Every structure is written in C-alpha cells, then in structure tokens.
Amino acid sequence: MAVKVAVNGFGTIGKRVAEAVLKQDDMELVGVTKTRPDYLAMLASKLGLLYVPQDRLEKFKKAGIEVQGTLEELLEKADVVVDATPGGVGKEYKPLYEKAGVKAIFQGGEKHDVAGFSFSTLCNYEEAEGKQFARVVSCNTTGLLRLICTLRKHFKVRSVRATIVRRGADPHETKRGPIDAIVPNPVTLPSHHGVDVKTVLPDLDIQTTAVVVPTTLMHTHILNVRLGEAVAREDVLRALEEAPRILVIPSELSGVKDTAKIIELARDVGRKRHDLYELAVYEESVAVEGDELFLMQAVHQESIVTPENLDAVRALFGLASREESLRKTDESLGLVRTFSEILELGARAFGK
C-alpha cells in the first residue's frame, strides 16, 4: 500500500520533491501547500493538489485560485509530510504535525533539534526506521556526507578539512546578494557546515570554513581528507566511481571544468530544470599525497537533496532496505554513476 505524502511548501525544494513522489510506485502525493498566490499556486491548483493555511483562504479566494482545502485537512489525508517551508519556519509547524499524528521530514534549514535525528541515505538510513521525525540535512551537508561516507566504506577517515564556496542565491532570488563581494560565512570560524555533518557522524573530526560568492548555479567544496594510511589515487577514484549519487567528471577530457559547464551539461542531457542530483567530483582535482586526499566537488543546491527526501520516507516507514530505496529512487529520477551514462542520457535527449 502506498504511503500518502503531503508536501508543505511548494517552492524550490518542495516542487522537486512533489514531482519526484509522483514517480514512485510506493508513494502517493495527496497535496501540496502554498501561503501566497503565484504561478506555482496556480499550477498546483490546476493539478488539484493545492491546500493552504486556514488564515490564507480568503487571499486565495480573492485571487481566483481554487484550493482543495486547508493544511489541516491535508494532514488528515497524509501519512507523512515533507516540510519544505523556508528555513526556520518548519519548527513552527511541528506542533501541527504532532497534533495530526503524522510523521514529518524537515529540511536542512531547520536546526537538528527540530527532529532530533538528521538523515543522510549513505550514512544512517537504517537508523531512521520507526522515527516520527527526521531532518534531511542541507545541500552542502548532503554533498559532504555522500563523499565522506563513501570514503569511510573503503578507507579509514581520520579527519576532514573543507572550504565551502557558497552560491550567493538561487537563480530566481533576485533580491539576494552579494553582487560584488566575497563574503566570509561566517567571519568567526569554523563555519556551521562541519557541525552539521557531526549531527550524522558525531565521531568525525571535521572543521569547515565558508565564503559566499556572486553566483547562483552551484556550491563548490575544496577538501583535504586525512586517511588512516597511504592510499593510491586509483583506489580513491575507483571507490568514487562505483558509489551511488557521485558523478566523477573527467574535466580535462570533457571540457567540463567549472560549475557553469556542469549546469550546461545537465541542460544538454535533458535534465529538467538543469537539475544535477549527483555530487559532481572533478576527476583531475583528485590528488593523493601519502595519507592525504585532496579534491574539489560541486553541489547543485536546488536538487541534490531530492533523492534523500524520497529515501527518508521509505526509511521512516521501513518500506525498503537502503539498497532497494537507492535503486528505486535513482532509477525513477534517472541518476547515473558514470560519465558515459550521462552521455547516454544526452544521446537520448537528442532522439538517438
């Protein structure tokens, strides 16, 4: 029997999760919410999926947008709600979810304490079963954890030092900056990203720094990982190439050497909204000096957490093993593991 999923917040993350839920054979999308009339609200209305908070009904009525009911009525239909509201807002809805008796999945914009359990598929999938609440960690933390937990599967990881080069805004956020600055984030170090990783891997020695730059496309991570012993570069590359949700890009061979070209690649292979669910690792950046690993990777902040939200639904309800959830999610969304596979997507996008 399919788990009934509601999505509270039909924006950058919510619309992607809602669309992904529709592609699952063990989930049913019962509705989404908006708090203000806009084109996404109109779209959700046309799909017969739009619900709104009780105090916003009159606003939508005046705008001529038909709604199916209130948020409270939507929760009565749901087994689980994916809270994709703006950062810090999810905690305000938690009492409503508790009252309705539904499970809830929060996003990385919320503090760890709102759920008491932070989730990353490759790291702690099995620990989520039976919990009422989970928090899918942020885009940057998801990228870091995919890499670290893949490395820990093959090698001992003694410490991680990472610099996060953050995008200044998502493409549609025209009122955010910076415009002509590189801004330490924060000025006092370390940054919160390492702290967030430790909500999933509390035993890990990790420190991070971050800056915000005037770009909208992706984040970039520059990593130094100290391993438990000297390793060969080829062994590291093999581990990354075999891992799910990591795409090793042969940048020298392909010409894909920056975030703009990664996004252009996603466009050219037919990815909707140029989404790149995979963590992109630049092959030429991977270097090993004794027990130290250096590499650079790119994170598409708008889409990378979409697969983890689907896995979190399955994990909370015990619907599937981690391996089965990875398979179902990745096949339904068209994730790839190798550069040749993404080129095959491109060939199909061109009708070949």
C-alpha positions in Angstrom: 0.0 0.0 0.0 1.4 3.4 -1.0 2.4 5.9 1.7 0.4 9.1 1.4 2.8 12.1 1.2 1.9 15.8 1.7 4.4 18.5 0.8 4.2 21.6 2.9 5.8 24.4 0.9 5.7 24.2 -2.9 8.9 26.1 -3.7 12.5 25.3 -4.8 12.7 22.0 -2.8 9.0 21.3 -2.4 8.2 21.3 -6.1 11.1 18.9 -6.9 10.1 16.5 -4.1 6.4 16.6 -5.1 7.3 15.8 -8.7 9.6 13.0 -7.5 7.0 11.5 -5.3 4.7 11.2 -8.3 7.3 8.9 -9.9 7.3 6.4 -7.0 5.2 3.2 -7.0 5.2 3.1 -3.2 4.1 6.7 -2.5 1.1 8.8 -3.3 1.2 12.6 -3.4 -2.0 13.8 -1.7 -1.4 17.5 -1.8 1.0 20.5 -1.6 0.6 23.9 0.1 1.3 27.5 -0.7 1.0 30.5 1.5 0.6 33.2 -1.2 -0.9 33.2 -4.7 1.6 32.9 -7.5 2.2 30.9 -10.6 3.2 27.8 -8.6 0.0 28.1 -6.7 -1.9 28.3 -10.0 -0.1 25.2 -11.2 -0.8 23.2 -8.0 -4.5 24.3 -8.3 -4.7 23.0 -11.9 -3.3 19.7 -10.7 -6.0 19.5 -8.0 -3.3 19.4 -5.3 -3.4 22.9 -3.7 -4.1 23.3 0.0 -3.5 26.5 2.1 -3.3 27.5 5.7 -6.7 28.4 7.2 -5.8 32.1 7.5 -4.9 32.3 3.8 -8.1 31.0 2.4 -9.6 34.5 1.7 -6.4 35.7 0.0 -6.6 32.8 -2.5 -10.3 33.3 -3.0 -9.7 36.9 -3.9 -7.0 35.9 -6.4 -9.5 33.5 -8.0 -7.3 30.4 -7.3 -9.3 27.3 -6.4 -8.0 25.3 -3.4 -8.8 21.8 -2.3 -8.9 22.6 1.4 -6.8 23.7 4.3 -3.4 22.5 5.5 -5.2 20.8 8.5 -7.4 18.9 6.1 -4.4 17.9 4.0 -2.7 16.5 7.1 -5.8 14.3 7.7 -5.1 12.6 4.4 -1.4 12.2 4.8 0.8 9.6 6.5 3.9 11.8 6.3 4.5 15.5 5.4 7.7 16.7 3.8 8.2 20.1 5.3 9.8 22.3 2.6 9.0 25.6 4.1 11.6 28.3 4.4 14.4 27.8 6.9 13.3 28.2 10.5 9.6 28.0 9.6 9.3 24.2 9.9 9.7 24.3 13.7 6.5 26.5 13.8 4.5 23.7 12.0 5.8 20.9 14.1 3.1 21.1 16.8 0.5 20.9 14.0 2.2 17.7 12.7 2.2 16.3 16.2 -1.4 17.1 16.7 -2.3 15.4 13.4 -0.2 12.3 14.4 1.7 12.3 11.1 5.4 11.7 10.5 7.4 14.6 9.2 10.6 15.2 7.3 12.2 18.6 7.7 14.9 20.2 5.6 18.4 21.4 6.4 17.3 24.9 7.0 15.9 23.7 10.3 18.1 23.0 13.4 18.9 19.4 14.2 16.8 19.7 17.4 13.6 20.2 15.5 13.6 16.5 14.6 16.3 15.1 16.9 17.5 13.0 14.0 19.4 14.1 10.9 19.3 11.9 7.9 21.7 11.1 5.1 21.0 8.0 2.9 24.6 6.7 2.5 25.4 7.2 6.2 22.5 6.3 8.5 19.5 5.1 6.5 18.7 2.2 8.8 18.6 4.4 11.9 15.5 6.2 10.7 13.1 3.3 10.8 10.2 3.9 13.2 11.0 7.5 14.0 8.3 10.1 13.8 10.5 12.9 12.7 13.7 13.2 10.6 15.6 16.1 9.1 17.2 15.7 5.7 20.5 17.7 6.0 21.2 20.7 3.8 22.6 20.6 0.3 26.2 21.3 1.4 26.0 18.8 4.2 24.5 16.2 1.9 27.4 16.7 -0.6 30.0 16.4 2.2 28.3 13.3 3.7 28.0 11.5 0.4 31.7 11.8 -0.1 32.7 11.1 3.5 30.5 8.0 3.9 31.7 6.7 0.6 35.3 7.1 1.7 34.6 5.5 5.1 33.2 2.5 3.3 36.6 1.8 1.8 39.2 3.6 4.0 39.7 4.9 7.5 38.9 8.6 7.6 40.9 10.4 10.3 39.9 14.0 9.6 38.3 16.3 7.1 39.1 19.9 6.4 36.8 21.6 3.9 36.3 25.1 2.5 32.8 25.7 1.2 32.4 28.3 -1.6 28.7 29.0 -1.4 26.5 30.4 -4.1 25.0 33.8 -3.1 21.4 32.9 -4.1 19.3 30.5 -6.1 18.7 31.7 -9.7 15.2 33.1 -9.0 16.2 35.0 -5.9 16.8 38.4 -7.4 16.8 40.3 -4.1 19.7 38.5 -2.6 23.4 39.0 -2.9 26.3 39.6 -2.7 26.7 41.3 -6.1 30.3 42.4 -6.0 31.9 40.8 -2.9 33.3 37.6 -1.5 31.8 37.4 2.0 33.2 35.2 4.8 30.4 33.0 6.1 30.8 33.5 9.0 33.7 35.8 9.8 34.2 33.8 13.0 35.5 30.3 12.3 34.8 27.5 11.9 31.5 27.5 9.8 28.4 25.6 10.8 28.8 23.0 8.0 31.2 20.8 9.9 28.9 21.0 13.0 26.0 19.9 10.8 28.0 16.9 9.4 28.5 15.8 13.0 24.8 15.6 13.6 25.0 12.5 11.4 28.6 11.4 12.1 29.3 12.5 15.7 32.7 10.8 15.9 34.1 12.5 12.8 37.0 15.0 13.2 35.8 17.7 10.7 36.3 21.5 10.5 34.9 23.7 7.8 35.2 27.3 6.6 33.0 29.1 4.1 32.6 32.1 1.8 29.7 33.4 -0.2 30.3 34.4 -3.8 28.3 36.2 -6.5 27.0 33.2 -8.4 23.7 31.3 -8.4 24.4 28.0 -10.0 26.2 25.7 -7.6 28.3 25.4 -4.4 32.0 24.2 -4.6 33.8 22.3 -1.9 37.6 22.2 -1.6 38.6 19.2 0.6 41.6 17.9 2.4 40.9 14.4 3.9 43.5 12.7 6.1 43.1 8.9 5.8 44.2 6.2 8.1 47.1 5.1 5.8 48.7 5.9 2.5 46.4 5.0 -0.4 46.6 5.1 -4.2 44.8 7.7 -6.2 43.4 4.9 -8.4 41.8 3.3 -5.4 40.1 6.5 -4.4 38.8 7.1 -7.9 37.5 3.6 -8.1 35.6 4.0 -4.8 34.0 7.2 -6.0 33.2 5.9 -9.5 31.4 2.9 -8.0 29.5 4.8 -5.5 25.8 5.8 -5.9 25.0 9.5 -6.4 28.5 10.6 -7.1 29.5 11.6 -10.7 33.2 11.8 -11.4 33.7 14.2 -14.2 36.8 13.8 -16.4 37.1 17.6 -16.7 40.3 17.7 -18.8 38.9 15.2 -21.4 35.3 16.6 -21.4 35.9 20.3 -21.1 33.6 20.4 -18.1 35.9 22.4 -15.8 33.5 24.7 -13.8 30.0 25.0 -12.4 28.6 26.8 -15.4 29.7 23.9 -17.7 28.3 21.3 -15.2 24.9 23.1 -15.4 25.2 23.3 -19.2 25.9 19.5 -19.3 22.8 18.9 -17.2 20.8 21.0 -19.7 22.2 19.2 -22.7 21.5 15.7 -21.4 17.8 16.7 -20.9 17.7 17.2 -17.1 14.5 19.1 -16.2 15.4 22.5 -14.6 19.1 21.5 -15.3 18.9 19.5 -12.0 22.0 17.5 -11.1 21.0 15.2 -8.3 24.5 13.7 -8.3 27.5 15.1 -6.4 30.0 16.2 -9.1 33.7 15.5 -8.4 36.3 16.9 -10.7 38.5 13.9 -11.6 41.6 16.0 -12.2 41.3 17.6 -8.8 41.7 14.2 -7.0 45.2 14.0 -5.7 46.9 11.9 -3.0 50.0 12.6 -1.0 50.7 9.7 1.3 47.6 9.5 3.6 46.2 12.9 2.5 43.5 13.2 -0.1 42.7 16.4 -1.9 39.8 17.0 -4.2 37.1 19.5 -5.4 33.4 18.9 -5.8 30.3 20.8 -6.9 26.8 20.7 -5.4 23.7 21.7 -7.2 21.9 23.2 -4.2 18.4 23.2 -5.7 18.2 19.4 -6.4 20.8 17.4 -4.5 18.5 16.7 -1.5 15.6 15.4 -3.6 16.7 11.8 -3.6 17.4 11.8 0.1 13.8 13.0 0.8 12.4 10.1 -1.0 14.7 7.7 0.8 13.8 9.3 4.1 10.1 8.5 3.5 10.9 4.8 2.9 13.3 4.7 5.9 10.8 6.1 8.3 8.2 3.6 7.3 10.6 0.7 6.8 9.3 0.3 3.2 12.6 -0.9 1.8 16.3 -1.6 2.6 18.8 1.1 1.8 20.0 -0.6 -1.3 16.4 -1.1 -2.6 15.5 2.5 -1.9 18.6 3.7 -3.6 17.7 1.6 -6.6 14.1 2.7 -6.8 14.8 6.4 -6.2 17.7 6.6 -8.6 16.0 4.7 -11.4 12.9 6.8 -11.2 14.8 10.1 -11.3 17.4 8.9 -13.9 20.5 9.2 -11.7 23.8 8.0 -13.2 27.0 6.7 -11.8 29.5 7.2 -14.7 30.2 10.0 -17.2 29.5 7.6 -20.0 26.0 7.0 -18.6 25.2 10.8 -18.5 26.4 11.0 -22.1 23.9 8.2 -23.0 21.2 10.4 -21.4 22.3 13.2 -23.7 22.1 10.9 -26.8 18.5 10.0 -25.8 17.7 13.7 -25.3 18.8 14.3 -28.9 16.5 11.5 -30.0 19.1 8.9 -30.7 
